[in-house]
Structures are given as structure tokens and as C-alpha cells.
């Protein structure tokens, strides 16, 4: 089933034989560019809260959100997840989703795991429809402090109220949590590193991170700044942890809206579009 937000602003689509829930705001892809939001490792459509609507209002672009397999009201995932699950999402699943929604042009806006998926897609898939990236709290490699925080999350799952909290948003909270947590804490994941995809990104990016992010240091942003061939703008937020869109909403919206305006200016100046020749 294809997503058509002119008639169905919420619903399900099918990718890889799995049903995925979606929701959309603002104009459709036939009217304006589209921002595709890719959620974090414990996220889903509902956990973006009112951010998608506010993002559509701030930019004038359409905003499309979906829950990956194993999250929200989408079909459950088969566990354990493969340790390259983010690469599989970027290369195998996301292109099919973009095709189904009639994606014409726009940006990928990912948070945490979703930011990594967006970066891998941009660096691995030839998709000229993707004209820019917003990478919020991205992960390109593991860090000891991040793995320690994920281990603390496991304790909260086993001994705290995290199952009840996640159960409000996920049809199968255990699948959602363990699919993420078990993969990151698997012994083989300590050497996980996808930073090589940055060398192949050819569209501008806005990289956002909270200075107090408990899951990653600013070395993650340094990696994309140092190695991207395309221009990269950064936003480091004081007194902010892992969810800038919820902790510093107004500033994130302001920066993304300005990024969108710059992309539109670049497109107007060079419609055939080697965006890498322009500084943001």
C-alpha cells in the first residue's frame, strides 16, 4: 500500500513484506519538498510528539515520519537484530519507503540511529532526490561512554519502569528495546564503525548535538566535519543531552528552517545541482 497524505495523513505502508505505520504533515511531495524524519533507537512516530507539525510549520515543507520494523505500531522485528541493522535499513528499506511515498526531493532528518541511517543512505545509495541531511546526535562509531549509557538503559529495563514507559508507544516494547539494546551491547558491536560512508556524501548537512549528550561525544560531529566532501554546518547546544528536538526545540527549528532556506537558495542558483560547490 502506498502512502498518500492528501487523503490518508496516517496509515500503513509495506516495505520488505512488513507493515510500517506512518504519519505526515504539511504539503505532499507533489507540492513541496519533503523532510523525512528517521527516529532513534527507541523511537517511533508517536515519540516525535508535536515536533513534525512544528517542523512543517517552520519550513513550509512536507514532513513524513514512519516507525521502522519493531517499533511503534509497525510489525515486530525478528530478534536478534543483525549488527549491521542500520546499514540494512539505509540500503534495503529506506529506498522502498521513499518510492512508496512518491518522494521527489527533500532532506533526510535523522535522530541518533536514524541519523546514522540517513548518513549511510546518502553515502551508499545513488539518490539524487536527497538534497540535504540533518543529522541529530549521529553515531558513526562506538564510544565507551555511549556503551556505558546503553548498559545503564538495560538496568532501567530490567529493574525500573522503562518497560511500562515504552509500552505506551510500542506494540511490543520488549522487541523495541531488546532489538536496539542487545545489538549495541553485543561483543561484536564494540568495533562497529561506519564512518567511511562520510567520504561519499555529496549533499550539504546540518549536524546537531547536545553538549551533554550521554550517548556520544562531539567526536561524532568532528568526524563528519573533517571527512565530508560536502559542506557541513554544526549546531552544538549547551545544557542539552541526547534529544535536542525535545530539549531545545525552538533553536533546532530555527536552525533547520535556515538550513532549508539555504538549500532552496542553492537549488535556485544551480538547478542541475552539484551542491558541493556551495558553502552553507
GIWOVEN-V429930 format. One line per field, one symbol per residue. ss: DSSP state (H for helix, E for strand, C for the rest). phi: phi as a letter, one per 40 degrees, with the letter a starting at -180 (. if undefined). burial: + if it has 24 or more other C-alpha atoms within 12 Angstrom, else -. A space follows every 10 residues. Layout:
ss->???
phi->???
burial->???
//
This chain:
ss->CCCCCCCCCE EEEEECCEEE EEEEECCCCC CCCEEEEECC CCCCCHHHCC HHHHHHHHHC CEEEEECCCC CCCCCCCCCC CCCCHHHHHH HHHHHHHHHH CCCCCEEEEE ECHHHHHHHH HHHHCCCCCE EEEEEECCCC ECCHHHHHHH HHHHHHHHHC CHHHHHHCCC CCHHHHHHHH HHHHCCHHHH HCECHHHHHH CCCEEEEEEE CCCCCCCCHH HHHHHHHCCC CEEEEEECCC CCCHHHHCHH HHHHHHHHHH HHHHHHHHHC CCCCHHHCCC
phi->.ccbccbbcb ibbbbggbcb caaabgcccc bacbbbcbcc cbcadcccfc cdccccccbg ccbbbaccdg bfbcdcccbc cccbcccccc cccddccccc cgdbaibbbb bfdccccccc dccbbcaccc babbbbfcbb acbdcccccc ccccccccbb bddcccccbb cbcccccccc ccccccdccc ccabcccccb cbbcbbbbac cbdcbacccc cdccccbccc cbbbbbbcfb bcbdcbcbdc cccccccccc ccccccccca ccgccccbcc
burial->-++++---++ +++++--+++ +++++++++- -+++++++++ ++++++++-- ++++++-+++ ++++++++++ +++++++--- +-++++++++ +-++++++-+ ++++++++++ ++++++++++ +++++-++++ ++++++++++ +++--++--+ +-++--+--- -++--++-++ ++++++++++ +++++---+- -++++-++-+ ++++++++++ +-++++++++ +++++--+++ +++++++--+ +++++--++- +++-+++-++ -+++-++--- --++++---+
//
